[in-house]
Amino acid sequence: MIKVMWLLKRVDRLSLSDFRKWWLERHRHDVIAEQGPHLSKYIVNIRVDDERELAGKPASEIEWDGVAEQ
């Protein structure tokens, strides 16, 4: 078994909400349709846009907007 992890950054023209919608409603289905026979699992983690001061939150802009595990 091979595990692949993809780190995704959205294009500047997409809001985080639009990026989430694109990934979950379009891209995820394309990946499953094309690679489904070879996948045992497909996990998507998309960051949340949280302006609160949270412990451990990076001081600078977050580099990645999501992670996919195949």
C-alpha positions in Angstrom: 0.0 0.0 0.0 1.2 3.5 -0.8 0.0 6.6 1.1 0.1 10.0 -0.6 -0.6 13.3 1.2 -1.4 16.4 -0.9 -1.0 19.9 0.5 -3.3 22.3 -1.4 -3.2 26.1 -1.6 -6.1 27.8 -3.1 -5.7 30.4 -5.9 -6.0 34.0 -4.8 -9.3 34.6 -6.5 -11.0 31.9 -4.4 -12.3 32.6 -0.9 -11.8 29.8 1.6 -15.5 29.1 1.4 -15.4 28.8 -2.4 -12.3 26.6 -2.2 -14.1 24.3 0.3 -17.1 24.2 -2.0 -15.0 23.4 -5.1 -13.0 20.7 -3.3 -15.9 18.9 -1.7 -18.5 19.3 -4.4 -16.4 18.9 -7.5 -12.8 17.9 -7.1 -13.4 15.1 -4.6 -15.9 13.4 -6.9 -13.4 13.7 -9.8 -10.6 12.0 -7.7 -12.9 9.2 -6.6 -14.3 8.6 -10.1 -10.8 8.5 -11.7 -8.9 6.7 -8.9 -11.6 4.9 -7.0 -10.5 1.4 -7.9 -7.1 2.1 -6.5 -8.2 3.9 -3.4 -8.8 2.3 -0.1 -9.5 5.7 1.6 -9.7 9.4 0.6 -9.6 11.9 3.5 -9.9 15.7 3.1 -9.0 18.2 5.7 -9.7 21.9 5.0 -8.6 24.6 7.3 -11.2 26.9 8.9 -11.0 30.6 8.7 -10.8 31.5 12.4 -9.8 35.0 13.4 -9.6 34.2 17.1 -6.4 34.1 19.0 -5.9 30.4 19.6 -3.1 28.6 21.4 -0.5 27.4 18.8 -2.0 29.4 16.0 0.8 30.6 13.6 1.4 34.4 13.7 1.8 34.6 9.9 -0.6 33.6 7.1 -1.1 29.8 6.9 0.7 28.4 3.9 -1.7 25.6 3.0 -5.5 25.6 2.9 -6.0 21.8 2.9 -4.6 18.3 3.1 -5.8 15.3 1.2 -4.8 11.7 2.1 -5.0 8.9 -0.4 
